[in-house]
Amino acid sequence: MVRYRAWCGTAADFPEDVIFIGHLEELQGISLDNNAIRIGASATFTQILEDKRIPSFIKLPVSQIGSPSIRNIGTIGGNICNSSPAGDTLPMLYALDAKVTVVSKNSTYTIGINEFITGPGENILKQGEILKQITIPIGDYNRFYYRKVGQGRSNTISKTSFFALAKTDDTEIREVRIAFGAVATTVVRSPQSESYLKSIHKKELPNAIDKIKEQYGNLINPIDDLRSTKEYRKNVSLRMLKDFVLKELIK
Ligand SMILES: Cc1cc2nc3c(=O)[nH]c(=O)nc-3n(C[C@H](O)[C@H](O)[C@H](O)COP(=O)(O)OP(=O)(O)OC[C@H]3O[C@@H](n4cnc5c(N)ncnc54)[C@H](O)[C@@H]3O)c2cc1C
C-alpha cells in the first residue's frame, strides 16, 4: 500500500488490480493475554506505537520506520509479508520468537517467523493464504537496543540493523537475545552464541568481546548492493554488537 500511495485524498496508483484487506475485521486489533501480545496483521505502525500495553522494546524498531505518514499507512503484516531482510520489525520479531498465523478458506496454521520467511522477499504464503495475526511472547527484560544504519535518519531503508534485549542482574546475564537485519538472506540469530554470552560474567565482557564478535562475524554474510558494500555492513553490524555488549549488557 505504502509503495503505490498517491497524493493525499487520491486513490493509490497500482500497476495491476489488487484486493484491499485493510478493512477486514479479522485482521484488526491488538490484545494482550498470557504474556503474549497479539497484533492483527493490518495494524498500522502508528496504532502499535500508540498502544500503551505494548512494551517499549517492541515499539523502538517500529518508531524508526519511514516517516509519520508511512507509519500511518504501513502495517506490520505488510512489513512481514514484504519479507525484506531490511524490514525494521523483523529482527525484533525473530529475537522475541514471534509466531504468525496464516489463514485461507480451508485452513489456519501458526508457525515461527523464522519458518515463515524463507529468503529475501520470499515467504511460505501460498495462493489464497493471508497473514492474520502476529503473536509476540513478552518476557521480562531490563536492557534493549535497536539501531538501523541507512542513508539518513528518516525514510531510510536499513543498510544494516541490530536488535538485542537482555535480562541482567548485578553480575550475571540471565537472558540475552540478539538479531541482525540486512546482513544475510534472512535475519540472523544464533542460540549458541546467545548461550555463550549468558555464560560470561558481566565483568568479563570486555575481555570476551573479540571472541563474541568473531562468533557473530562467522555467521553474518552480507552482500554488495546499491545501498552498501558487504565490508561496510559487516563492520558496522559488529560495531553495533560491541556497542550493545559494552554499553548496555554490561550495565
Ligand atoms: C518511502 C518509503 C519508506 C519506507 N521505509 C521503511 C522503513 O524505514 N523500514 C521498513 O521496514 N520498511 C520501510 N518501507 C517499506 C514499507 O513501508 C513497509 O514494508 C510496510 O510495512 C509495508 O506495509 P503495507 O501495509 O503498505 O504493505 P503492502 O505494501 O501493502 O504489502 C507488502 C506485501 O505484503 C503483502 N501483504 C500485506 N499484508 C498482507 C497480509 N495480511 N497477508 C498476506 N500478504 C500481505 C502484499 O500483498 C505485498 O506483497 C518503506 C517504504 C516506502 C515507500
The ligand as a Tripos MOL2 file, in Angstrom:
@<TRIPOS>MOLECULE
LIG
   53    58     1     0     0
SMALL
NO_CHARGES

@<TRIPOS>ATOM
      1 C1          9.1550    5.8510    1.3160 C.3       1 LIG1
      2 C2          9.1780    4.5010    1.9890 C.ar      1 LIG1
      3 C3          9.8970    4.3300    3.1680 C.ar      1 LIG1
      4 C4          9.9470    3.0990    3.8010 C.ar      1 LIG1
      5 N1         10.6610    2.9790    4.9450 N.ar      1 LIG1
      6 C5         10.7280    1.7810    5.5530 C.ar      1 LIG1
      7 C6         11.4960    1.6450    6.7470 C.ar      1 LIG1
      8 O1         12.1020    2.5870    7.2510 O.2       1 LIG1
      9 N2         11.5450    0.4240    7.3210 N.ar      1 LIG1
     10 C7         10.8830   -0.6560    6.7980 C.ar      1 LIG1
     11 O2         10.9560   -1.7380    7.3720 O.2       1 LIG1
     12 N3         10.1510   -0.5510    5.6650 N.ar      1 LIG1
     13 C8         10.0630    0.6400    5.0350 C.ar      1 LIG1
     14 N4          9.3380    0.7690    3.8900 N.ar      1 LIG1
     15 C9          8.6650   -0.4230    3.3370 C.3       1 LIG1
     16 C10         7.1510   -0.4970    3.7300 C.3       1 LIG1
     17 O3          6.6720    0.7100    4.1890 O.3       1 LIG1
     18 C11         6.9090   -1.4540    4.8350 C.3       1 LIG1
     19 O4          7.3790   -2.7330    4.4950 O.3       1 LIG1
     20 C12         5.4190   -1.5460    5.2300 C.3       1 LIG1
     21 O5          5.3340   -2.3600    6.3430 O.3       1 LIG1
     22 C13         4.5300   -2.0580    4.1440 C.3       1 LIG1
     23 O6          3.2170   -2.1470    4.6970 O.3       1 LIG1
     24 P1          1.9420   -2.1190    3.7990 P.3       1 LIG1
     25 O7          0.7970   -2.3710    4.7150 O.co2     1 LIG1
     26 O8          1.9340   -0.8960    2.9490 O.co2     1 LIG1
     27 O9          2.2110   -3.4140    2.9080 O.3       1 LIG1
     28 P2          1.9390   -3.6040    1.3440 P.3       1 LIG1
     29 O10         2.9500   -2.8280    0.5650 O.co2     1 LIG1
     30 O11         0.5010   -3.3550    1.0790 O.co2     1 LIG1
     31 O12         2.2270   -5.1370    1.2160 O.3       1 LIG1
     32 C14         3.5210   -5.6200    1.0810 C.3       1 LIG1
     33 C15         3.4250   -7.0440    0.5370 C.3       1 LIG1
     34 O13         2.8550   -7.8780    1.5330 O.3       1 LIG1
     35 C16         1.6210   -8.4350    1.0740 C.3       1 LIG1
     36 N5          0.7150   -8.3680    2.2400 N.ar      1 LIG1
     37 C17         0.4470   -7.2900    3.0230 C.ar      1 LIG1
     38 N6         -0.3570   -7.6430    4.0460 N.ar      1 LIG1
     39 C18        -0.6100   -8.9690    3.9040 C.ar      1 LIG1
     40 C19        -1.3660   -9.9240    4.6530 C.ar      1 LIG1
     41 N7         -2.0440   -9.5940    5.7570 N.pl3     1 LIG1
     42 N8         -1.3930  -11.2020    4.2180 N.ar      1 LIG1
     43 C20        -0.7110  -11.5650    3.0880 C.ar      1 LIG1
     44 N9          0.0270  -10.7190    2.3450 N.ar      1 LIG1
     45 C21         0.0840   -9.4320    2.7470 C.ar      1 LIG1
     46 C22         1.1680   -7.5840   -0.0910 C.3       1 LIG1
     47 O14         0.4070   -8.3280   -0.9980 O.3       1 LIG1
     48 C23         2.5110   -7.1760   -0.6870 C.3       1 LIG1
     49 O15         3.0250   -8.2050   -1.4800 O.3       1 LIG1
     50 C24         9.2540    1.9920    3.2450 C.ar      1 LIG1
     51 C25         8.5280    2.1630    2.0640 C.ar      1 LIG1
     52 C26         8.4780    3.4000    1.4440 C.ar      1 LIG1
     53 C27         7.6990    3.5420    0.1790 C.3       1 LIG1
@<TRIPOS>BOND
     1     1     2 1
     2     2     3 ar
     3     2    52 ar
     4     3     4 ar
     5     4     5 ar
     6     4    50 ar
     7     5     6 ar
     8     6     7 ar
     9     6    13 1
    10     7     8 2
    11     7     9 ar
    12     9    10 ar
    13    10    11 2
    14    10    12 ar
    15    12    13 ar
    16    13    14 ar
    17    14    15 1
    18    14    50 ar
    19    15    16 1
    20    16    17 1
    21    16    18 1
    22    18    19 1
    23    18    20 1
    24    20    21 1
    25    20    22 1
    26    22    23 1
    27    23    24 1
    28    24    25 2
    29    24    26 1
    30    24    27 1
    31    27    28 1
    32    28    29 2
    33    28    30 1
    34    28    31 1
    35    31    32 1
    36    32    33 1
    37    33    34 1
    38    33    48 1
    39    34    35 1
    40    35    36 1
    41    35    46 1
    42    36    37 ar
    43    36    45 ar
    44    37    38 ar
    45    38    39 ar
    46    39    40 ar
    47    39    45 ar
    48    40    41 1
    49    40    42 ar
    50    42    43 ar
    51    43    44 ar
    52    44    45 ar
    53    46    47 1
    54    46    48 1
    55    48    49 1
    56    50    51 ar
    57    51    52 ar
    58    52    53 1
@<TRIPOS>SUBSTRUCTURE
     1 LIG1         1 GROUP 0 **** ****
